[in-house]
Amino acid sequence: MSLRIAAQAEPLPGYVLVERLGAGGFGEVWKAVAPGGIAKAIKIIHGDLRSGVDACFALQELKALARVKQVRHPYLLALDRFDVVEGRLLIVMELADCNLWDRFVQCREAGLPGIPRHELLTYMLETAEVLDLFNDQFQLQHLDIKPQNLFLLHNHIKVADFGQVKDLQGLVAAVTGGITPVYAAPETFDGVITRYCDQYSLACVYQELLTGRRPFDGTTPAQLLRQHLFQAPHLEPLPPSDRPIVARALAKKPEERWPTVTAFVQHLIGSTPSGVVRFPALRRPAEGSGVQSSPLLPATPAEQDRETPRGAEPAAAAALSPALVIGVGGSALPILQRLRWEWLQLAEGVPAGAPPPPPLEFLFIDTDEDTIRQASEESASEGWAALPQEDVIHTPLQRMAYYMRPRPSGRLITEDWFDPPLLHVLPRQPRTEGVRMLGRLAFCDHHRLILQRLESALRSLTLAGWNTPPPPNDAAAADVPLGLTVMILASLGGGTGSGMFLDLAYAVRSRLQQLDMPRVTVQALLLLPPVAGDASALQPALANTYAALRELAHYSRPDTLYTVEYEELHGRIQTRQPPFDRCFVVQQAVRDTEAPPPRRDSAVLRLRTRREPGPAGSRILTRPASRDERLTPMPQRTLRLSLTPSDLLAAEILRLHLLTPVGQRLRLAYARSRGPGVAQLPLSWPALSHWRWPRRELLHRLALACAQQCVQRWTDLPAAAEPSQQFLTLAHHLWSELKLTPAQMREELEQAAAAALGRPASDTWAELVAPHIPRSWFARWPQAARLEETVEQLILLLGPPRPLGSPAVGVIEQHFSTTVENHLHRLRKQLPKSLETWCRDRRLYLGGTEMLLMQWIAVAERFWNRFTQEAEQQAQKAREHYEVLMNAVHASRGLRRPGSGELREALRGFPELQYATLLHRGLLRFYHQLRDLLLEPLGQVRRAREQFRNLAEEVPTRSAHERRPPPDWLLPPDCPNLDELAQRLLRSLSPQQIEVIDTAALEALQESSEGPLLSLLLEERGRHHCWQRLVHTLAGLLPPCLQQIDFFHVLRQHYPSSADIQEALRRMFHAAEPPPGLSASEAMTELLLVACPGGSTGAALRDLTLQTIPLEGLLLADLEDEWVLYREWAFFPWESLPQAGTQAALAYQHWLEQCETSPHCRIDVSEWKAF
């Protein structure tokens, strides 16, 4: 009787099957209830062990169980028992919650690319502990590590499925039958196992679960086998800090991998956590890469002199503090993208030995689908970078019915705090359309996703132990947290940013408390709408700003309790802590562009109605409005197409505070100026006036222009009509090196014939025909039988005359064919290496290699035609002699008997002419096949040359549509833009320097390309890799070119005298004045900082600064390539802002009287108290 496998069956006494969890080729897994009601998993293997039918899987499992049954570890899926019941193998195991693949699918459904890095590294570390235990103590390898075999039980790993476990005592085993090719180590395909196989598999699993993309993307076993054995892994989806670590774990040679699996994972944990750089650009060469900056030009005295100036504190050499920058709403997007671009540029231009830029994480939150789409766009000319997909959170609004459904707790998401009539006028598009309460509704609806991303980003920044200690010997700043900074960007005049920024700040503080991260500063940069302009258009934004400022002041009071309760969140958030430690306010620029034509579906249906006053300025609905009364469209929003001056100012302020040492100086000064024990509203109005020498931007343009010139030199074709004598000499030399000349090929064929005959061919023919040649006219006629035998021997060796193209018949011709095929085979193997050499040869490059192949193909065609004609001529003469011999042999059958002289000529002429014909046939066959052989590499070289050239031309350094240089860039007076300056510097290079550049660039391409350069250029990804590597290499070679011109050199061109510099300082000081409406108060404090490059020239500039601005408390600092005057007014009352003045108060009151809801983001606050 067969074993019954079904629900409620009892295959083992006391074990009742409940439901099937999965099935595969090996068998199936069922959930079961064990004695005592304990849930277990039972694995039932296919095959009958009694009869041996299909018992291979069962036998394999039994062998594996015998190996692992003595292994015990908390991260190993426990085995309770295994039995053979009616020939079926049953394995009772611990029941897990899910496997890593299930967890990966959950993350993908939540909008993440994969499992968050900090969470995944926890799983990897636990897996590594088990695998190293297998390896070190039990000499075992799992050999089937994949996400489906790594289970989770209460958020801890359980390694399972031991069917492929092998013992390392025998290094050769049959493992290819059951392994998973996607994750298998290359040596296992040859039946060899090593102690490093599982490490290779775990590296593949790590990349797939982190990024959603495998290092080898083959779709068939044959493709995967070829990729694992011969191709480099595709590691671009990984963070840059992870790539070299994973690349070592995926080494083809097992001994080149990490010594243990734990060492591999620990290096991942210790790598730089700023894994947000997704695209390679101008990166600094890694140590040991062999790419060094050649000194093209000598250093200037200004570069050699870097002493610390008088009156300035030396810049900190330590790494800067990490930061999490969160942008909320469409107005924050360009600032966020600009800051990210600055951060990437800073990372690309770090000199050797200098501290790296601080690790930054970015998040962007918005309800607008169009803005979410714009977050993935970038523009090098405009100076803003794309945000990775995992850093963008889309929080769309839903339909009214969605919000009317109770949550699992029985409460509505809008309960208590939301104005219910607003649900009836939700916009058709999932945007807030300027209503702050809708922005908060979107935040509450998507709070789980936002909190998850927040926690992931915070863990990423602290994974490597970033925690900057406070400065020593500074009692005033001993309690100042100089560690992680969280910066929130939002516009107070909109709906999304203004409605979310306060709840987002408290969500950050809640997560920081749960993660035990007390030394974190939560700051905000708030964009305020302009007060000048069209009053009707500015009215909604001013009302929102006024309401948001009131809420900020309310929650900044020490006696205010912030309370929120999100659905499905453990507990309530209640705190008296202020939302922000510091708030920068920046006024947005007045737009002079026309608004786009109105869309019919973009208007919020505003509900005009009579309402009675309610708490906190809300309105209580007394009667519904008619449909005609509801239609009042909001002002049309304008999609931001370029960076405005206020965007640039906000981005510069963030760059100064987060990416330079000046930020730490300002933070300490801000802490010292704050009164101890006194509650102060942390509002600050920053102003900035500066000159900037765009060294990084110039180096980038210079590298691009130089790269284009390099590619142009490499891809230019020599003159086809009249090639130079040098090119012809080189072509003939290479032709001879490959033994392609007719003389060399003829000699090789003759040697093959002599080897087949045992002596030279002419001696063989003479010996064969000599006995049959009549000595005179009266000599005896040769015997017919012996003559026929000799002719048959000649035919056996040379074959009869026949048309061209017929198959080889004689022994000689077969040897000739074999010789030709062997020569072509050697050439096929040698040609790819030769092509690589020629493409890198300065005399050829890609263009010369293409012309070389074209010349060779033409030469091969000429030789083919020549030898075809000669072979036909020789064959005709040989055919005539052959007919004479046939007549002589068959004269007894009635054929005409030739004369003695005719027979003598035939005996002597036929073997010589037939041999010459075969030689020419071999030569023409060789050159015909050589032409066909060269056509394929010619097409490859041509495509590579054209596509690489097109790629270089698609990245222009000069464009009529590029923006004008920013007004704060310090350029030479006679150079209108960076392109002109870059071209001028390139023209100053000597031929020797150009040769150095070409050689170094080609060496860098050769070192960076993990395969043939030609094959790399034929693939789109490979071409981009080569281009980026080329630009990157040139960026490391060209900085000496900039030493002939620096900040002070250009500054002296603009301001030649000290009086001119002092006048410029006065203008900078007055340009950074506060707005006229910002009234002074006793508590308001002004911070003033001037920073410029160091050195003796910088010291002189600081002396002029102290003479020109003799203010107490003036801070001086070093800042490379910049001259900055920064002023900040802190701790002023919010009522003194222009956006809190009479005009804003009237707009706020107008909203309360005319609109359907309060401009505040919640109505459950009875009174918004002033600070």
N, C-alpha and C positions, 0 to 999 in steps of 0.2 A: 504494500500500500504506500503511495507517494505521500510526502509530507504536505499537509494542507497549510497554505500561506494565504491568509485572508484576515480581515478585521474580526476580532473576538476569537480568533484561533489561539491555541495554546501549543506552540511548537516545542517549548520546554516546560517542564512541570512548574507551575506557578507564574509563568511569564505569559501574559495575555497581550496579543497584538492590538493596537489601537488604531493607528493610521500609518500609511506609507509616507515616508518623508522624502524619498528619492529613489531613483533607479539608474543603472548604467550597464555597461558591458560586463562588469564584474559580478553584478548581483543587484540587490536592493536593500534599502535601509528602512526599518519600521520603528515607530515609536511604540513602546511597550510599557506595561505596568508590571513591575516585579513584585515578588512577595513583600508584603508590608505596604503596598501602595506606592512604592518608589518608582518614579519615571526613569526609564532606561531606553537606550537605543540598541536594536538588534540588527546586525549586518548579516544577511543571508546570501551566501556565495553561490553562484551558479555551478552546475556540474555535479555528477554523481561519483563519489569516491569509491563506491562499491564496485561499480561496473567499469569505472575509468572513462565514461563518456563525458566529454567536455570538462574534465576534471583539472585542467591546467591551472585555472584561476584558484581553485581550492587548494591544490598542492602548493602553489606559490604563496598563498596566504598562510598556510601552515608553516612553511619554512620561515617566513618573515616573523610569525608569532613566536616561533622558537628562539629567534634572535632577540626580540624586544621584550619578552615577558619578564626579564629580570631588571628592566630599566624602570626606574620610578622617579617622577618629577612632578611638581605641582602644575607645570604648564604642558603636561603630556596628558592626552585624553586617556582616562583610566580604563583598563580592560578588567572586567569582572570575571568573565569565564568564556571559554569557547568549547563547543561540543560538536560532534558529528552525529546527526539524527537522520536515520534512514538515508545515509549517504550524503546528506547536505551539511555543509559546514556553517555553523551559527556562532557569531561572535557577539557577546553582550558587552556593551560599552556605556560609558557615561554619556548622558544626554546634554548637549550644548544648546545655547540659545540660538545661534546663527553662525555662519561662517563669514570670512572677510569679504567674500564676493557679495553676500547679502548686504553687508555694511557699505560696501562701495556703491551698490545700486541705490541705497538710501541717500547717500551723499549726492549722487548724480541727480536724483529726483528733487533734492533741495536746492539745485542750481550750482553746486560746487563741481569743480573738475574731478575731484576724487576725495579720498579720505583726508581730512586736515593733517598737515605735516606733523604737528606735535603729537596728535593721537596715533598716527601711523607709526611714528618712531617708537612709541611705547610698545606697540604690538611687535615691531621688528626686533626690539631688544629682548623681549620675552622669547620670541621664536629662536633668536640666536643663542640664547642660553640653553635651550633644549638641544639644538643641533650641535653645539660644541660639546655638550655632555655625551651625545651619541658618538661623536668623533674621538674625543680625548679618552674617555673611560671605557667605552665599549667597542671602539674601532668599527663604527657603523656609519653608513650614509643612508639618508632617507630616500633620495632619488626621485621623489614625486612631490616636491614643494610647489604648491600652487594655491591660489586664494580659496579654492573649494576644500582644501585639506587643512586649512588653518581656521579653527573654530573659536568662537567667543563664548565665554561663560562668565557672567557678571563682569564684563569689560576686561577680561583677561584671556590670554591666548591658551588654546588647547590644540596641540599638534596631533594630528590623527592620520589615518590611512597608511598603514605600514606595509602594504602589499609589495612595494618595490625595494624594501630595505635590503641592503647588501653588506656583506662583511668585507672589510678592507684587507683581510689577510691574503686573499687572492685578488690581485689587481685587475684581472680580466674576468668579466662576467657577462652573461647574456641579459642586457638591460634594455635593449631597444624595443622589445616587444610590448612593453606596458608603460613606458615613460610618456610624458606629455611633451611633444616636440616644442611647444611654445616656450617652455621654461627649462628645457634640458640643456645641460652643459655640453659643449662640443665634443669632449672626449667620450661621452657616453654613446655617441653614435658609432664609435669604433669598438664598443664593448669594453671600454676601459673606465674604471671608476677610480677617483682620487678623493683625498680628504677635502677637496675644494669644490666638489660638484654642487653641494647644497648651497654654498655661498653664491654661486653663479645663478642658481634658480631663484634665490631670495632677492637678488638684485633685480632680476626681471620682474618679480612680483612687486617690489617696492615702486619701481617706476610706473607700472600699470595702475596700481592703486592710488598713487599720488596724483598722476597727471591724466589718467584715462587713455594713455597711449603706450604701446609696448615698444621696447627697444628693437625688436625684430617684428616687422609687420607682415610677414609672409602668410599666405592664405592656404597653402597646401604643404604637406609634409616635405615634399621635395624642395620647395622654396625655403622653408624654415631650416632644413638641413644645410642648404647652401649658405644661407645667411649666418647661421651659427658658426659654420666652419671657416668662412672666408670673408664675410663682410663686417664692417665696423658697426657697432650699435648706433641707433638714432637717439641721441641723448639731448637734443635741443629742447624738448618739452620740460626737462628738469631745470630747477634753479641752477644758475652758474656755479654756485659753491658745491653743488652735489655732483656735477658732471665728472670731474676727475676721480672722485671717490667711487662712483658707480662704474666708471670706465675701467678702473683697476679690478673691481670685482668681476667684470665681464671680460677679462683678458682671455685670449684664446689659449695661451699656455697656462696650465693650472698653477705652476709654481710662481707665476707673476701676480697672483691674486693676493688678497690680504691673508695674513697668517691664520686668523680665525674669523668666524662669522661675527663674533662680538666686536672684534677690532673694526670690522667693516661698518657696523651699525654705530659704534662709538664715534667714528670719524664723521659719520653723517650728523650725529647729534652735536658734535663740536664745530661743525662748519658754520660759516657766516649765515645768520638767519634771514638776511634781507633777500629772500628768494623771490623778488618781484621783477627782476630784470629778465625779460623773456626773449628779447632780440639782441644778438650780438652787434656791437658797433665798434667804436674806437677804443678797445680795451687795452690796458697796459699789459705787456707780455708777462706771462708767469715766470717765476724763477726757474732757471734751468731750461727755458724754452729755446735758448740759443739766439733769440732775436734781441739784438742790442742796438742802441742808438749810436750810429757812427758820428764822430765829431766832424760835421761838414764845415762849420764856421767856428772861429774862436769865440770864447765868451767875452762879453763886454765888461768893463770895470764895474758897471752898475750891478751886474749879476754876481761878480766876485765879492763885492762888498756887501755883506748882510749882517752888520753889527746891530745890536739892539739900540734904538735911538733914545735920546734923553727924554724923560717925561712919559715914556710909554712902558706899559707892562708887557713882558714877552708873551707871545701867544703860546697857549698850552700845546704841548706836543702830544698829549694823550688824545685818544679817540673821542669824538664828540658824542653827546648823549643820543640814544635812539629816540624815535618819535613815531607816533601813529597819527596820520593826518586823515581826517574824515570830512568829506565834502557832502553837503546836503542841499539838494535843489540845483536847478539848472544854472543859476548864477555862480555857484561855487565850482562848476566843472572846469571852465577855462583856467581858473587859478590853480586848481589841483593838477591839471595837465601841464601847465607851465612850470609848477614846482617840480613835478616829476621829471620834466625835461632838464631842468637845471641840475637835479640830483644825478641823472644819468650822465650828463656832460661832466659833472664834477668827478664821477666815478671813472670816466674814461680818461681824464687828464691828470690822474694822481701821479706825481713823480716818484721815482724809486726812493724808498726810505721814508716817505711821508706817511702820516696816518691815513687810513682809508676814510672815505666819507661815512657819516653816521648811517646805521641801518634805518631805513624808513619803510613803513607799511602804509598803503593807501587804501581807503575805502570810499566809494561814492554811492550815495543813496538818492533815488529820485522816483517819482511816480510817472514821469513822462517817458513814453517809449521812444520818442524821437531823440530826447537827450541821452537816454541810455545807449542808443545806437551811436550817437556822436562820441560817446566815451571811448569807443574802440578806434577812432580815427586819430591821425597824427599829421603833423606838418612840420618838417624841418625848417622851412623858410619862415613860418610864423613863430616857431619856437615853442611848440607844445607837443607832448608825447601821448601816445595812446595808453589807456589803462587796461591791464589784463582783465580777462573776463571774470576771473574769480574775485577781483577787487570791486566789482560793480554789483549793486543790489537793486533790483527792480521791485518797487513796492506799489503796484497799481491799485487803484480803487476798484471796488466790485459794484455790482448792481444792488439796488435797495433790498431785494429779497434775501440776498446773502447776509446782510447785517441784521435782518429781522429774525434770523434763525437763532435759537438759543445755543450756547456752547455746551460742552459736556457737563459743566457745573450747573447748568440751568439758567445762567445769566446771559444777558445780551452784551456784546462787546461795546455797545454804546450806552450802557446803563449808567445813569446818574450824571455823567459828565458831558454828554453830547446833546445838542439841541435837536430833538427828533424831527421837526419839520424840514430840517436841512436834507434829510434822507430823500425827500420827495423831489428834490431839485438837483440830484446828483448829475454831473455832466455826463454826456454820452461817452466822451473819451475818458480813460482812466487817469485824469489829471485833477489837480486841486483847483486850478484856475484862480489862484490868489486867495482862496478861503483857508485860513489857518487851521480851523477846526477839522477840515478834511485832511490836511497834512498830518495832524495828530492821529486821526482815524486810521490813515494808512500805516503810521508807525505802530499803533496798537495791534493792527491786523497782522503785521509781518514782524512782530517783535521777536519771535523765536528765531527766525532766520538772521535778523540783525544781531541779536545777542550771541548767536553761534559764531557769526563772522567776527564779532568783536573779540570774543574769547580766543578764537584761533589766531587773530592778528597779535593780540597781547602775548599769548604763549610763544608765538614765533619770535617776537622781539626779546623775550626773556629766556629763550631756550639755551642760548650760549652763555648765560650768566651776566648779561649786561646790567651793571649796577654801578654807576659812577659815584664814588664817595664824595662827600662834601669837601671843599677846599680846606687844607689844614691851616691852623693858626688863624682862624677867622671866626671870632666868637659871634659876630653879628650875623654871620651866614651859616652858623653851625646847624641850624634847623631848616635850612633851605634845601628842598629836594632837587638835586641836580641830576636825577636819573631820567627815567622815561618821561617823555612829554606826549600828551594827547591833545591834538589841536583840532578843533571843530570849525569848519567854514560854513557859513550860512548867510543868506540875505534875509534881513528882517522885513523887507517889503513884499515878499512873495508868500506863497501858501505852504509849500513843502518844507523849505528850510526854516522859515519862521515858526511853522507849526510843530516841528520836530526837535529843534535844537536844545530845548530845556530837558525834554524827556530823554534825549540821547545823552546828554551830559550826566544825568542821574543813572542811566543804564551803564555808562562807562564806570562811574564810581561804584556801582553795585558789583560789577564784574571784578574791578580792582580789589574790592574787599574780599570777595570770594576766593580770588587767586592769591591773597595775602601779599599785595603789592602796595605798601603804604607810601613809598617815596616816588610818587607819580604826580606830575603837575597837569591839571586839566585846564586848558586854555581855549579861547575862542577868538576867531577873527570874524566880526560881524559887519556885513555890508549894509550901509544905510542909503536909502534913495536920496537923490538930490532934492533940494527944496526950491530950486529955481526951475522954471519951465512952465509947461501947460498945467494949470492948476487942476483941471478936470481929470487929466491923465494921471497926475501924481497923487490924487486924493486917496484911492484904495491903498497904494503902497505906503503913504504916510500914516494912514489909519492903522494898518498892520504894524508898522514900525513903532508907533506910539503905544499900541497894546503890548507888543513884545517887550519894549523897554520897561513898561510898568510891571510886567510879569518878572522880568529879570531883577528889577529892584525889589520886588516882593519876596522872591525866593532867596535873595542875597541877605535879607535881614536875619540876624541870629535867632530871633524868636519865631521864625516861620517854619512850619513843619510841612515838608513835601511828602505827599502820600500818593501812591499809585498801586493798583492791583491788576496785573495782567492776567488774562485767562490762562490756565494751564501752567502757571508759573508758581513755584513753591513759595508760599508766604507773600507778604506785602513788602513794598519798599517804603520805608518811613525813615526820614533823616532830616536833621536841622542843618546839615552841611550845605554851604552855598554851592550852586551848580558849577561855578568856574572860579579858579584861582586868579585868572587874569583875562580881561576881555579887550581886544583891540577893536576899534571901530574905524572903518574906512568908508568915506562917502563915495558912492558910485558916480561915474561920469554921466553927464547929460548926453543922451544919444541924439545925434543929428541925422540919423538915417530914417528913412520912411518905414512905417510899419508895413508888413506884408498884407495883401488883401484879406479881408475877414473871411473866416470859414464859418459855414452855417452850423457846424457841430462843435465849435470851440467855445461857445458862450455858455456861461453858467446862468441858469434861469434864476434870476434874483426875485425873491418873493417880497413884494411890497405889501405891507399890511399894517393895520393899527395894532399896536401892542402897548401893553401897560408895562411900566418900568418894573424890572425884576432885580434880583441881587446881582451885584457886580456889573451893572450896565447891560445885562441881558434883557430880552424882551419876551413877554408872555403873550402867546397867540390868543386873540379874542375872536377872530373870524377868519375863515380862509379867503384868500384872494382869488380873483377871477384869473383866467388864463392870460387875458390881455395885460393884467397888472403884473404878471410874473416875468414878462419878456423884457429884461433890461440887460443887454450883453455887457460883460466885463471888457475892459480895454484889452486889445489884442496883444499877445505876447510876441516878442521879437526874438527869433532864434539868433544866438550869438554866432556871427560868422568870423570874427577876428577878436584879438585881444584889445580891450579898451585901455586907456591910461590908468583907470582905477584898477583893472585886472593886473596890469603890470606892477602898479604900486603895491597891491596886496601880495603878489607873488614875491616881489623884492623884499618886503618886510618879513615874510615867512622864510625866505632864503637866508636873510641876515640872521634871524633868530635861531633857525634850525640847522643850517649848513655851514656856519662860520663860527669861529671862536668868539666873535663879537656877541653872539647871542648869550653865551654864559656870562660875559661881563655885564650885559644889560640885565640879566636875570638877578645877579647878585646885587647890582645897584638898585633894582626895583625892590628887592627884599629889604635892603637897608633903609630905603626911604619910607617904607610902610611903618606906620606907628605901631609899637608893640602893644598888644592887648586891646587895640582899638579896631572896631569893625568898620571897614571902609569898602565902599562900592568899587570893585576892581575894574573900573572902566579906564581905558587908556586911548588917547588919540595920537597915533604915531605920524610923523612926517619925515620925509626922506629927500635929500638932495645929494646927488653924487655924480661923479665921473667914473667911467669904467673902461679900462683897456681890455677889449674883447679878445684876450689871448686864446681861450679855448675855441671860440667861434672862428677866429682867424686860422688856427691850426686845423680845424675841421675843414674849412674851405680850402686851405692850402693842400691838405691831404687828398681831398676830392679832386682838385685840379691836377695835382701831380699824378694821382692814380689814372685819371683820364689820359694824360699824356703817356704814361707807361703803357696802358692798354693800346693806345693809338700806335705807339712804336712797335709793340708786339704783334699787332694785327695788320700792319701796313703790308701790302703786297709789293714785291719788287717789280720793276718794269718788265712786263711780259714780252713786249716787242723786242727790246734791246736789253737783255739782262747784262749786268756788269760782269766784267772778266773775273772779278773775285768770286761772284756767285757761281759762275760756270766752273771755275777751278774747284770750288768746294763741292759742287754737285758731282763732278767727275771723281774727286777723291772719295766721297762717300759711296759712289757707285762701285768703285774699285774695292773699297773696304768690304762690301757685301758680296764681292766676287760675282758681279753681274755683267761684266764685259764679255763680248763674244769669245775673245781669246781665252779668258779664264774658264768660261763654260765649256768651250771646245776641248780644252785640256782636261777638264774633269770627265767629260764623256769618253775621251780617248783612254784615260786611265781606267775607267770602268770597263771598256772593251778589252784592254790589255789584261786586266785582272780576270775577266771571264775566259780569255783565250790562253792565258798563261804566258804570253809574249806579245810583242807589238802586232797589231793587226796586219800591217803590210807583210811581215815575215810569214804570217799564217797563210795569206793568200798566195804568196810566191811558192811556199812549200807545197800547197795543195795542187796548184795548176802546173807546176814545173814539169812533172812526168808526161803531161799530155800535150805540151806545146810542140808542134812540128819544128824540127831544126831547119828544114829546107823544103823546097817544093817537091823533092823526090823522096822525102822521109816517109816512113811507114805511118799509116793512119792509126791513131790510138785505138786501143780496144774499146769497143762500145760499152761493155759491162763496167770496165774501170772508169771510163769517162762518165757514165751515168752515175756511178757511185760518188765521184768527186763533185758532180753537179748537185747531187742530193745533199752532200755535206755543206756545199755553199748555200743551198736553199735553207738548210736547217739553221745555219749560222746567220744568214743575212735576210732570208725570206725572199719570196718572189717580188718583182716589181708590182705595185698596186697603187691605187689613187690615194691622194692625201686625205687624211682623216680616218682611214681604215685602221682597225686595231692592230697592235703589234703582234708580229708572227715569229720572226726569227729570234735566236738567242741574243744577238747583239742588240736588236731593237728593244727587247724586253729589259735588258740591262740599262739601255739608255732611258727608257721610261721610268725605271726604278730610280735611276740617278737623278732625273729631273724632279720626280716626286719628292725624293729625300731632300734635294736642295730647296725646293719650295716649302717643304715642311719646316726645315731649319729657318728659312726666311720668315715664315709665319710666326714662329716662336720668337725670333729676334726682332721682328719689326716693331712690336709694341714698345720694347725697351728703347729701340733706336728712335722711335717717334718722341718718346719722353725726353731723350737726350737732345734731339734736334729742336723741340719746342722750347727748351730752356737755353739753347745755344744763342749767345748774343748775335752771332752772324746770321741767324735764321729766324728765331722766334716762331710764332704761329704763321705769320704771313709768308716767311721764307720757307717754312716746311711745306705749306700748301703749294707754293711755286715749285719747290723741289720735286714733289710728287707729280705735279703736272708735267714737268720737264721729263721725268723718268717715264711716265706713261707715253708721252710722245716719242721718246727714244725707243721704248719697247715696241710701239706700233711700227716704227720705221724698220727695226730689225726683223720684226715678224713679216712684214711685206717683202723685205729683201731676201730672207731665207726661204720664204715661200716660193719666190721666183727661182732662186738657185736650186731649190729642191726639185721643182718641176723640170728644170733643164737637165739636171743630173739624172732624174728618174727616166726622162725620155731616152737619153743615151743608154742608160742601163737596160731599159726595156729592149732596145735594139740588139744589144749583145746577148741578152737573155733569150731572144728568139733564135739567134744563131746557135746558141748552145742547145736549145730544145730541138732544132733541126738536126744537129749533129748526133744527138743522143738517139733520136727516133728516125734516123735515115733509113734503117731497115724496114720501116713501116711505110715507106713510099714518100717520105718528105725529102725536100731538096737537100742534098748533101753540100755543106759549105766547103769552100776552098781552104787550103792550108793557111794562107795568110789571114783569111777571114776568121778561121777558128782560133788562130793565135791571138788576134786582136780581141776576140770575144773572151777568151780565157783570161787574158790579162786585164781587159777593161771592165768586165762585169763586176768582179768583186771590189775593185777600186771605186767604180762609179756608184755601185749599190751601197757601199760603206759610206761614201761621201753623201749620198742621198739620205741615209739614215742619220748621219750627223746633222744635216740641215733640217731634217724632220724633227730631231730632238731639240735643236735650237729654236726652230719656229714654235714648237709646242711649249718650250720654256718661256719664250717671250710673250706668247699669247696668254698663257696662264699668269705670267708676271703682271701683264697689264690688268687682267681681271683681279689679281690679288691686290694691286695698288689702288684700284678704284674705291674699295671700301674704306681704307684709311684716309684717302683723299676726301671722301664725303664727310667722314668724321671730323677731320681737321678743318674743313671748310665750315661745317655747321658750328663747331666750337669757336672758330675765329669770328664768324658773323654774329653769333648769339652773344659772345662775350663783349664784342664791340658795341652791339646794340644795348646791352645792359649798361655799359659805361656811359653811352650817350643818353640813356634815359635818366641819368642822375646829373642834371646840369648844375654847374656852379654859377652860371650867369643866366638870369631869367628876367624878362621884362615885367613879369607879374609879381616878383618877390617884393616884400615890403621894404620900405626905406629903413636905413639903420635907425635904431632907437635914439632919441635925443641925448641920452646919457652916455652913449658910446664915445670914447675918446679916440678919434681917428686923425691921421695926418691931414692938414688942411687941404692938400692937393689930391687926396684920395676920397672920392665921394662914397665909396662902399668897400666892403671887405673883398669883393671879387677883384677889383682893380688892384688892391694892395697885395692880394695873393698872387696875381699874375705878375706883378712887379717883382716879388720875391722869387718867383720861379724863373724869371728871365735872368736873374742874377746868378743862377747856378752855372758852374763851369762844366765842361764835358766830363771831367774826371768825377765830379760830384754826381752827375747824372748816371755815370757808369756804376758808381757805388750804390746808388739808389736801385738801379735795375738788378744788380747782383743780389743785394740784400732782399729785395722784394721777391725775386724768384726763389731764393733759398727759403724764405718764410713760407711761400706757397708750397714748396716741396715738403717742408717739415710739417705743415698743418694738414696737408692732404694725406689721408690715410690710404689712398689708392692712387692709381695713375692720374696725373693731372688732366690728361685729355678726357678720360672717362668722367672726371669730376665736372669739367666744363660742359659736357654734353647733357648734364642733368640740371634742371632749374635750381634745385636746392644747392647743388654743388657750385654752380656759377655764382650764386649769391654768397655762398661761403667764401669762395675765392676772392670775390670783390670786397667783402667785409674784411677778410684777412689782409688783403692788399692795402686797404685804407688804414687798417689798424697798424700795419707795419710801417707805413709811411708816416703815420702820426707819431710813431716812436723815433723815426729818423730825422724828421724835419724840425723839431724844436730848436736845434742850434741855429736854424735860419732866422728864428725870431730874436736871437740875441743881439742882432744888429739894430733892433728897434724895440724899446720897452716903454713902460708907462711914463717914466720921467722924460724920455726922449721926445715923446709926442707932446707931453705937457709943456715942455719948454718951447715947442713950436707954436703953441697957442698962447702961452703966457711967458714971454721971454724974460721979464724982470720981476723982482720981488713985489713991486707995487702992483703989477698986473695980477699976481697970485693973491695978494691981499684983497684986491677988489673982487676977484672971483669968490673968495671966501665970504665976503660980505653979502654978495648976491646969493650964495648958497644958503647963508644963515637966514636971510629974509624970505627966501623961497620956501623955507620950511616953517613958516609961521602957522599958528593954529587958525582955524576958520574964524571969521569975525563974530559969529554967533556964540562961540564957546566962551562963556564968562568965567572969570577966575574966581576961585574960592580959597579960603584959608587952608583947606586940606589938600588942594591940588599941588602936585609936585612936578617939576620939570626935570627930565633927564636929557643930557646933551652929551653926545659922543662924536668924536672925529677920528676916523681911521684912514690910514694910507699905507702904502708899501714901506717896508723897513729899509735898512741901510743908512749910510751917511746922508744921502739925498733926502730920505724920508725924515731923518732927524732935523734937517734944516726946514723942511716943510712943517714939522710940528712946532718948531720955534716960531715960525711965522703965524701959525694958528694961535699960539698962546699970546702973541702980540696983538693979533687982530681981534680975537674973541676972549678978552681977559675976564671970563666968568668963573666964579667959584664952583667947584664940583665938575668942571669939564673933564670928561674921560677921553683918554688917548689910547689908541690900540693899533696893532699891526693888522693889515688886511692886504693880501697880495693883489696887485693889479687894480686896485680900486681906491678912490678918494671919496669917502662917505662922510656926510654930516647928517647925523640922526638926532631928531628931537622927539621927545615923547612927553605928553601931559597926562599924568596919572591921577586917579582918585578924585575925579571931578564929579559933581552930582549929575544924574542923568537928565534932570530938567534943563541943564545949561546947554545941552546939545541942540543944534538947529532943528533936528528932527523931532524934538520934544517941545518945540516952541508953539506959538499961537497958531500958525498954519496947520501943524500936525494935530493940535488939540481940536481945532475946528473940523478937520477931516475925520478924526475919531468920533466926535459928537455927531457928525453928519451920518456916519455909518450906523451908529446906534439908533438914530431916528428913522432912517430910510430903509435899511437892509433887514433881512429876515432873521439875522442872527448876530451874535456878538462878534466883534473882531478878535476877541480872545480865543485861545485854543481849547478852553474848557469852561463850563458854566457851573461847576460844583464848588467854586471858591466864592465865598460870600462877599469878600472885600479884597481888592488888590491894594495893599498898603504901600505907601511910599517908603523909601529907605530912610 
